[in-house]
Structures are given as structure tokens and as C-alpha cells.
Amino acid sequence: MNDQIKLCFSPDLSLNAEGKHVREGLSTAMLLGDNLWLSCDERTTIERLTRLPDGSFGKHHSFDVHAYLDLPAQDNSEIDIEAMGMDDHYLWLVGSHSLKRKKPKRHDSVTKQIKSLAKVRSDPNRYLLARIPVLQDRAIGEYTLYKEVEHPDQPGKVLRAGQVRGGKTSNLLTELMGQDEHIAPFMNIPGKDNGFDIEGLAAHGSRLFIGLRGPVLRGWAIVLEVEPEEDETGILHLKQLTNEKPYRKHFLNLRGKGIRELRISGNDIYLLAGPTMDLDGVIAIYRWPDALSKQGEQVVHNKELERLREVPHGTGENTGKDKAEGLAILDDQRVLVVFDSPTDARVVGENDVQADVLRLGE
């Protein structure tokens, strides 16, 4: 039995417009000091919990992304925030950038269900790659978000929220991917069909590593690397990294798994990896050794990755539940894992949920 930590959410902040509770769709987790940052993939908010004396996390505070960024759609349609990273006083966040296939409803006629499966839509707010200033109030220890704030260590330098721009249903990143020799064929395929689907993000200085759940190419997962830079208006552009393009591609042989989360530890990157399609399957944590010290694009064979351990997932009567989505580093030996669609055994009361504490290498 794994150790667990209870995550306590406020009833006043936890339901979206459709009545879905934030604990039902946790998609990413990141620890900064005593603050655990989380997101639900069916909202336009970022959640902050604070470590309590008993070891649980509570004191729920919700930040509406609309207050910091100009989202393409202003109607509170979901961002599908799938990952967050933090470096140099910025919290980075990324949407899935994926297309969405409609689900058939069992009570509909067969004809209508078949038509539903043919419908694919694009939600504008999913095409978000952005950063928001985050600073710690040293008096109380809490981190908080700002639209614009002076740099704490460089007087006169202003930190401001910004994002990578593009069209209404795209941004610069997806426009580039639409011309990429490996990824372009998957740009018009929904995410859960092995189409383009972002689920991981890690920040290190000016470098952003973006983990793709899909596509997976003959068993190889893809990590994109970009370096956003700000112009005088606050808009983010992608720095040219090679003679040909403003991004790098790294290929990792995860034996068919796509990436669910990325986290940096020293010079290494931890990867939470699982099925790219909508199915139950092995989910595991890997270490990509010395990922930050290497230059240029990488092809990382399976034997060059360290498989640290498997992660629990739904099966049998719990099929489709307990899908590990978020990974936060607690210390050198332990990580915190949060789950989308938690099982009944994981749910506590009306508003709380248990996250797993896993020891690496077991």
C-alpha cells in the first residue's frame, strides 16, 4: 500500500460551470515550497493548496487565468491546462493544443452515436503556451500570481504575463508543427486518437521542454524544446535554435507510451509516461539522465532511460479510473502523483481526494 496525502478543496471554489468538481479532473501538479499547484483540465483556473501541519494540503485558493492573460475565447471555455513548470519567477502553463472527438451517448440512437464519432472540434483556449509572474510573500511563505510585478532581485526590471500568439484556433507552435516532417501528419487527428496532444512541461532557465502524449511514432515519444523570448509589447516569440527552425525534437523510446508529465531534478528529467490512447495500461516513471547537459537534438534509446517504478492505474471494475496525470517532486526519493477520474476509494468526503506518495526505485 502506497503512502497517501490528502488534498482538501474548498466547496466554494471547486465546481465548474457544468458542476464537475476540480478533484475529478486533476491534470498536473507542481510543488513550490509549501504550495502545491494543480490544475483541472476542464477549467480556466489554476489551483493553489498549502501544506498543513498534519501533512495534508488545504487552504484552497483559485486563480482565474482570464485575470492574467488574453485568452482567445472569453466565454470561460476550458483551457485544458495539461502541464505547468516554473523557473526565474515565472509559472509556465500549456494547454493540450489538441483536437477533441465527440463521445457517443448510449441513450442516443445508433445513427446519432455514429454521427457523433465523426465530429471533431477545436477549442481556441486549448492553444495556450504562456507564463505568469509568481513571487513568494516571504512574510507568510505563500506564492502568488501577478499580471505584472517588479523583479524581486533586479530593481527596474518588470516581470509581466505573456503568451505565444497565433490564429484563433492555433498558435505559433502548432503552425510550426503543421510543417514538421514527423508531426504534421498528426495535427488534424484528435489527441486521444494518437494525434498531437501536449501533456508535459518543464522549465529550465530560458529552455522549455514540452512533452507530447501523442503522437507516439513506432513506440518513440517526443519532447519538444523551445526558448520563448519577449518582445517590447510583452508578446512571446520562439527563439531560433537551429539554422532551420525555432525548436528541437527529442525522441525517447518509451516502448509505446506517451508523456503525461515532465519534472526537472538536477540535470535529469523525470517522465511520467502512459498510454497515448484512451485505455488502461501501464503507467511508469522514468529518469532521462543528464537531459539538461546535452546539446542539440537527442535520440534516447530505452536502455539509456532509467525506469524508476510503475504507478497504480484503474483496472477491472475500476477501468477508466485512476489515470495518473500529475507528478510533483517531494524530495530526492519521493514524488507525489495526482489522478484524473479518481476511484471511489481515493475520494474523501464531499471535496477532498487522496494523492499517492511514491518512493522511486522500488
C-alpha positions in Angstrom: 0.0 0.0 0.0 1.4 3.4 -1.0 1.5 6.3 1.4 -1.1 9.0 0.6 -1.6 12.7 1.2 -5.0 14.3 1.3 -5.8 17.2 -0.9 -8.5 19.4 0.5 -10.5 21.7 -1.8 -12.9 24.5 -0.9 -16.6 23.8 -1.8 -17.0 27.4 -2.9 -14.1 27.1 -5.5 -14.3 23.6 -6.7 -17.2 23.3 -9.3 -17.0 24.4 -12.9 -20.0 25.7 -14.9 -21.1 22.1 -15.6 -20.9 21.1 -12.0 -17.7 19.0 -12.3 -15.5 19.0 -9.2 -11.9 20.0 -9.6 -10.8 16.8 -7.9 -12.4 14.7 -10.7 -10.0 16.0 -13.4 -6.6 16.8 -12.0 -4.1 17.1 -14.8 -0.8 18.4 -13.4 0.9 19.0 -10.1 3.9 21.1 -9.1 5.4 21.9 -5.7 6.8 25.3 -4.8 7.9 25.5 -1.2 4.8 24.6 0.8 2.4 25.4 -2.1 1.1 22.6 -4.3 -0.1 24.0 -7.7 -2.7 22.0 -9.5 -5.0 22.3 -12.5 -8.1 20.6 -13.7 -8.3 20.1 -17.4 -11.9 21.3 -17.7 -11.5 24.8 -16.2 -9.8 28.1 -16.8 -8.2 28.3 -13.4 -5.1 27.3 -11.5 -5.4 25.9 -8.0 -3.0 26.5 -5.1 -3.0 24.4 -2.0 -0.8 24.9 1.1 0.8 22.3 3.2 -0.9 22.0 6.6 0.6 20.9 9.9 -0.8 17.4 9.6 1.0 16.9 6.2 -2.1 17.3 4.1 -2.7 20.2 1.6 -5.5 22.7 2.0 -6.3 26.5 2.2 -7.5 26.3 -1.4 -7.0 29.4 -3.5 -8.1 29.6 -7.1 -6.5 31.9 -9.7 -8.6 32.6 -12.9 -6.3 32.7 -15.9 -8.5 35.3 -17.5 -7.2 37.8 -15.0 -3.6 37.5 -16.3 -3.8 36.5 -19.9 -5.9 37.4 -23.0 -7.4 34.1 -23.8 -8.7 33.5 -27.4 -12.2 32.7 -26.1 -13.6 34.9 -23.3 -16.6 32.6 -22.6 -14.9 30.5 -19.9 -14.4 27.6 -22.3 -11.8 25.2 -21.0 -8.1 25.8 -21.5 -7.4 22.1 -21.0 -4.3 23.0 -18.9 -2.2 19.9 -19.0 1.1 21.0 -17.5 2.9 23.7 -15.6 6.6 24.5 -15.0 8.4 27.2 -13.0 11.7 29.0 -13.4 13.1 32.5 -12.9 9.9 33.8 -11.1 7.6 32.7 -13.9 4.9 30.0 -13.8 4.6 28.5 -17.2 1.5 26.7 -18.4 0.4 24.9 -21.5 -2.9 23.7 -22.9 -3.2 20.4 -24.7 -3.2 22.0 -28.2 -5.3 19.0 -29.2 -8.5 18.4 -31.2 -11.4 16.8 -29.5 -13.6 14.0 -30.9 -17.2 13.9 -29.6 -18.2 11.0 -27.5 -21.3 8.9 -28.4 -24.0 8.9 -25.8 -25.5 5.5 -25.0 -29.1 6.8 -24.8 -28.9 8.3 -28.3 -29.9 6.3 -31.4 -27.3 4.3 -33.2 -27.3 6.7 -36.1 -26.7 9.7 -33.8 -23.9 7.9 -32.0 -22.2 7.1 -35.3 -22.5 10.8 -36.4 -21.1 11.9 -33.0 -17.9 9.9 -33.6 -17.4 11.8 -36.9 -17.5 15.2 -35.2 -14.2 16.8 -34.3 -13.9 20.2 -32.8 -11.2 22.7 -31.8 -11.4 24.8 -28.6 -9.5 28.0 -29.0 -8.3 28.2 -25.4 -6.5 24.9 -25.7 -3.8 26.6 -27.8 -2.1 28.3 -24.9 1.6 28.5 -24.1 2.1 31.2 -21.6 3.9 32.5 -18.5 2.6 34.4 -15.4 4.9 36.0 -12.8 4.9 34.1 -9.5 6.5 35.5 -6.4 6.7 34.4 -2.8 5.5 36.6 0.0 8.3 35.8 2.4 6.3 37.1 5.4 3.7 34.3 5.1 5.5 31.9 2.7 2.8 31.8 0.1 3.4 32.1 -3.6 1.0 34.2 -5.6 0.5 35.2 -9.3 0.7 38.7 -10.8 -0.1 40.2 -14.1 2.8 42.5 -13.8 5.3 43.0 -11.0 8.9 44.2 -10.4 11.6 41.6 -10.4 12.5 40.9 -6.7 16.3 40.8 -7.3 16.6 43.2 -10.2 15.2 46.7 -9.4 13.7 48.3 -12.5 13.1 45.0 -14.3 9.4 44.2 -14.8 8.0 40.7 -14.9 4.9 40.5 -17.0 2.4 37.9 -18.1 2.7 36.9 -21.7 1.8 34.2 -24.2 2.8 32.8 -27.6 0.4 34.2 -30.2 -1.2 32.8 -33.4 -4.5 32.4 -35.0 -7.8 31.9 -33.3 -7.5 28.1 -33.3 -3.7 27.8 -33.3 -0.6 29.5 -32.1 3.0 29.8 -33.4 3.8 26.3 -32.0 1.1 24.5 -33.8 1.7 26.4 -37.0 5.3 25.2 -36.9 4.2 21.6 -36.1 2.0 21.7 -39.1 5.1 21.9 -41.3 7.2 19.4 -39.3 8.1 16.2 -41.1 7.4 13.9 -38.1 4.4 15.7 -36.5 2.5 17.4 -39.4 0.6 14.2 -40.4 -0.9 14.1 -36.8 -2.1 17.7 -36.5 -5.6 17.0 -37.8 -6.1 13.9 -35.6 -7.7 14.2 -32.2 -5.4 13.8 -29.2 -6.9 10.6 -27.9 -6.5 9.0 -31.4 -2.7 9.4 -31.2 -3.0 12.9 -32.6 -1.0 15.9 -31.4 -1.5 16.3 -27.7 0.6 18.1 -25.1 0.7 16.8 -21.5 4.1 17.7 -20.1 6.1 20.8 -19.4 9.3 21.6 -17.6 11.2 24.9 -17.4 14.9 25.4 -17.0 16.2 28.9 -17.5 15.2 30.0 -21.0 14.5 26.4 -22.1 11.1 24.9 -22.1 10.7 21.1 -22.6 7.2 20.2 -23.9 6.2 16.5 -23.5 3.8 15.0 -26.1 1.3 12.4 -25.1 0.9 11.9 -28.9 1.9 11.2 -31.4 4.0 8.2 -30.5 6.0 7.1 -33.5 6.7 3.3 -33.6 7.0 3.3 -29.8 9.0 6.6 -29.6 7.7 9.5 -27.6 8.6 13.1 -28.5 9.8 16.0 -26.3 9.9 19.4 -28.0 12.3 22.1 -26.7 11.7 25.8 -27.3 13.1 29.1 -25.9 10.4 31.8 -25.8 11.6 35.4 -25.7 9.6 38.5 -25.1 9.3 41.5 -27.4 8.8 45.1 -26.3 5.0 44.6 -26.3 5.1 41.6 -24.0 4.3 39.0 -26.7 6.4 35.8 -26.6 8.2 34.6 -29.7 10.2 31.4 -30.2 14.0 32.0 -30.5 15.7 30.4 -33.5 17.5 27.3 -32.1 18.9 25.9 -35.3 19.6 27.1 -38.9 16.2 25.7 -39.9 13.7 26.1 -37.0 12.9 27.6 -33.6 12.5 24.3 -31.8 14.3 21.0 -31.2 12.9 17.5 -31.1 14.0 14.8 -28.8 12.9 11.2 -29.3 12.7 8.8 -26.4 11.9 5.1 -26.7 9.3 4.6 -24.0 8.1 1.4 -25.8 4.8 2.8 -26.9 4.0 5.1 -24.0 3.3 8.8 -24.4 4.3 11.5 -21.9 1.9 12.6 -19.1 4.2 14.9 -17.1 7.8 16.2 -17.0 9.7 17.3 -14.0 13.3 18.5 -13.6 15.6 17.1 -10.9 19.2 18.4 -11.1 20.4 17.7 -14.6 17.9 14.9 -15.1 14.2 15.0 -16.3 11.6 12.7 -14.7 9.0 11.5 -17.1 5.5 10.2 -16.2 4.5 8.0 -19.2 1.4 6.0 -20.1 -0.8 5.1 -23.0 -1.5 7.7 -25.6 -4.9 6.2 -26.5 -7.9 6.2 -24.2 -7.3 2.9 -22.5 -6.0 1.3 -19.3 -2.4 0.4 -19.4 1.0 0.5 -17.7 1.9 3.9 -16.4 5.5 4.3 -15.2 8.1 6.9 -14.1 11.4 7.2 -15.9 14.5 9.2 -15.5 16.1 10.8 -18.5 19.7 11.1 -17.2 21.7 14.3 -17.9 19.0 15.7 -20.2 19.8 19.3 -19.4 23.6 18.9 -20.0 23.3 17.7 -23.6 23.2 20.0 -26.6 21.3 19.5 -29.8 18.5 17.1 -30.6 18.6 13.7 -28.8 17.6 10.2 -29.7 17.3 8.3 -26.4 17.1 4.6 -26.6 15.2 2.6 -24.0 18.4 1.3 -22.3 19.5 4.9 -21.8 16.5 5.6 -19.7 16.1 4.5 -16.1 12.7 3.1 -15.3 12.1 4.0 -11.7 8.8 2.4 -11.0 5.2 1.7 -12.1 2.3 3.9 -11.0 -1.1 2.4 -9.9 -3.9 2.7 -12.5 -7.5 1.6 -12.8 -8.3 -1.9 -14.0 -11.2 -4.4 -13.7 -14.2 -2.8 -12.1 -12.2 0.5 -11.9 -11.3 0.5 -15.6 -11.0 4.1 -16.9 -10.3 5.5 -13.5 -7.2 6.5 -11.5 -5.4 7.8 -14.6 -2.1 9.3 -13.3 -1.7 12.8 -14.8 0.4 14.9 -12.5 3.8 14.4 -10.9 5.3 16.7 -8.2 8.8 16.1 -6.7 8.7 16.0 -2.9 12.4 15.2 -2.3 15.2 13.0 -3.8 13.4 9.8 -3.0 9.7 10.6 -3.2 7.2 12.0 -5.7 3.5 13.0 -5.4 1.2 11.7 -8.1 -2.3 13.0 -8.7 -5.0 11.3 -10.7 -7.7 12.1 -13.2 -11.0 10.3 -12.7 -10.2 9.0 -9.1 -11.7 5.8 -7.8 -14.3 5.9 -5.0 -11.6 4.6 -2.6 -9.5 7.7 -3.4 -12.3 10.2 -2.9 -12.8 11.6 0.7 -16.0 13.3 1.7 -17.6 16.0 -0.5 -14.4 17.9 -1.5 -11.2 16.0 -0.8 -9.1 13.4 -2.6 -6.1 11.3 -1.8 -2.8 11.7 -3.9 -0.2 8.9 -3.8 3.3 9.3 -2.4 5.6 7.0 -4.3 9.2 6.1 -3.5 11.4 6.0 -6.5 13.4 2.9 -7.4 11.0 0.5 -5.7 
